[in-house]
Amino acid sequence: MLSRRAWIALNFYCKSRGRDGCHGLFLLGEIVMNNMVERMKSNIKKNYLFSFLMNMRLSSGLWMIYMASKGMSLTQIGFLEGIFHVTSLTMEVPTGSVADLFGRKLSRTMGRCLSLVSILVLIGSRNFLHFALFMVLAALSYNLESGSGEALVYDSLKYLKKEDNFISVLGRQEAIFQVSSVTALLIGGFLGTYNYHYAFWVSAGIITFSAVYSLSFTEPPILESVSRNSKTFRGFLKQ
């Protein structure tokens, strides 16, 4: 699909050559560009629901209690949380490069898929190593999703030439995050009083739906220079 700049260049070329035969291409280009505008607007609207679903982590208020119920000591739980943060720190550049090289949409979808795998691992965890694997997967999921959503929204707004609305969009998104967090804690706590796995399985269902929903986004067709993270990662791969 040709970008906005490509259609402008084609328009200039045809006019300079006096080729009326390009009229059909102009019409096609206008249709494509109008369609892309609607898709970018749809990205912004869809992102609000996606943000709500993404933050519906019913396990967020239960995972430490669940680990303790499986025999983990406070020291072990502390180590497990440390594994999460160390993984998140060390994988920040590689996971960020996924969005730069392959797109924000793919990065989000991969993050959702890893989140689903992590919750399934949590459900089946029986010992420290199992929980450590859960933490590693959860950290990778967090990294893949962190920033890619905001970048997708910003690029969509940039295509629409409405970058100035970015802060207000983020403000509404943050409000949705807070509502989603409270809702997740209440539902997760309620289900957890009966069985921790009830909350985890419901969370797995929400994650699955959000992963499928993430496929409905459209990658913004904006050509920009490769980011610092992408260059760093490419350099690492060439070593």
Stockholm file with secondary structure:
# STOCKHOLM 1.0

chainA/1-239         MLSRRAWIALNFYCKSRGRDGCHGLFLLGEIVMNNMVERMKSNIKKNYLFSFLMNMRLSSGLWMIYMASKGMSLTQIGFLEGIFHVTSLTMEVPTGSVADLFGRKLSRTMGRCLSLVSILVLIGSRNFLHFALFMVLAALSYNLESGSGEALVYDSLKYLKKEDNFISVLGRQEAIFQVSSVTALLIGGFLGTYNYHYAFWVSAGIITFSAVYSLSFTEPPILESVSRNSKTFRGFLKQ
#=GR chainA/1-239 SS CCCHHHHHHHHHHHHHHTCGGGHHHHHHHHHHHHHHHHHHHHHHHHHHHHHHHHTCCTTTTTHHHHHHHTTCCHHHHHHHHHHHHHHHHHTHHHHHHHHHHHCHHHHHHHHHHHHHHHHHHHHHCCSHHHHHHHHHHHHHHHHHHTTHHHHHHHHHHHHTTCGGGHHHHHHHHHHHHHHHHHHHHHHHHHHHTTCHHHHHHHHHHHHHHHHHHHTTCCCCCCCCCCCHHHHHHHHHHHC
#=GC SS_cons         CCCHHHHHHHHHHHHHHTCGGGHHHHHHHHHHHHHHHHHHHHHHHHHHHHHHHHTCCTTTTTHHHHHHHTTCCHHHHHHHHHHHHHHHHHTHHHHHHHHHHHCHHHHHHHHHHHHHHHHHHHHHCCSHHHHHHHHHHHHHHHHHHTTHHHHHHHHHHHHTTCGGGHHHHHHHHHHHHHHHHHHHHHHHHHHHTTCHHHHHHHHHHHHHHHHHHHTTCCCCCCCCCCCHHHHHHHHHHHC
//
